[in-house]
Amino acid sequence: MSDDTLQVYIDGQLYPKPEAKISVYDHGFLYGDGVFEGIRAYNGRVWRLTEHLERLYRSAKAILLEIPLSLGEMREAVFHTLRVNRLRDAYIRLVVSRGVGDLGLDPRKCQKPSVVIITDRIQLYPPEFYEKGMEIITVTTRRNAPDVLNPAIKSMNYLNNILAKIEVIRAGVQEGLMLNQQGLVAECTGDNIFIATRNVLYTPASHMGILEGITRATVFEMAAEFNVPVHEGALSLLQVYGADECFLTGTGAEIVPVVRIDGRDIGDGQPGPLTRRLMARFREKVQTEGEPVEGLM
Ligand code: PMP
C-alpha cells in the first residue's frame, strides 16, 4: 500500500491522506488550541493505549476541551483506522483541536472539536544510535514554566520544543536537553531523560516541568522488576555529566542511550549495562503486551 492511499480519520469519516484536510478557521491551526497524543502499534498490538487515551483526556480537561467521543469510542476509532490501513506496526497520532471558529481567541465560537486519527508507518532513529549511543546538547531555550503553560499538558503548542529543536539541528546532534526556569534538568524536546549512577536511576520529577512520559512510566515498572531503585527529583546538569549512564525515553525513540552531552562523555562513552538491559526488556514487552487489534492479529 503506497502512503497516499493511507486513510486518515477526521470526525468519524475516513479520507485518503492527500484529501485529509482541516479548515484554516480551526483554532488548532490558528492558535495551537488543542491536544494530541503519539502512540505506537507493534506486531498488531497497540502499546499502552489506555494510558495514552487517559493522558489525552486529562490534557483536554486541563484546557476545558470536551472531546466529543467517549474514551471507549476513541479506542474503537483507533482500532478501526489501523484495521482499514492494515497496519500492524504503526505510529498513531491522535489530535483533538478546539474546532472551527472565527478569527478571535474565544473558544466558545468553536462549535465542535475536530478529532483526527493518523496512522502511518514509523520513522525510526537509525540502529547505530541504539548500538553506539547518541550525542546530545543542552539548549539555551528553557522549558515552559509549569505556571505559564504546563508541559504536563500535551497541547498543540509545541513552539517551545521546536525552538529547542532548531538549536539541536544547528548543533548537528539528535536531541537537546532542556532546563527549567531554575536551571534544573527538565526533559528533552520530545523525550524524557534518565541517568544511572551506581545502579540507581534518577529522573526529573513531574514538578520540574515535564511531560510525564508513558515510556518513562514503563521504565519505572521495569526498574522495579530488576530491583533497581528510581529517584524522581531535582537533577542538575553536573549530576548528568557525572553519571555512569544516561538514556532518553519516548514513544518514537523508545529507549535510546546517550553517550555524550555538551562534549562530556557519559561514563566510558558507551551505552551502559543497565540501559542495555532496559532496552532489551522494553523490546520484548512491546511485542507481546500491547492491546491486540481484532482483525489485525
Ligand atoms: N517529553 C515530551 C516533550 C514529549 O513530547 C514526549 C512524547 N514525544 C515525551 C516527553 C515522552 O513521552 P512518551 O513516553 O509518553 O512518548
Boltz pocket constraint, residues with backbone or C-beta under 6 A from the ligand:
constraints:
  - pocket:
      binder: B
      contacts: [[A, 38], [A, 151], [A, 161], [A, 187], [A, 188], [A, 189], [A, 190], [A, 191], [A, 192], [A, 210], [A, 211], [A, 212], [A, 213], [A, 214], [A, 215], [A, 216], [A, 249], [A, 250], [A, 251], [A, 252]]
      max_distance: 6.0
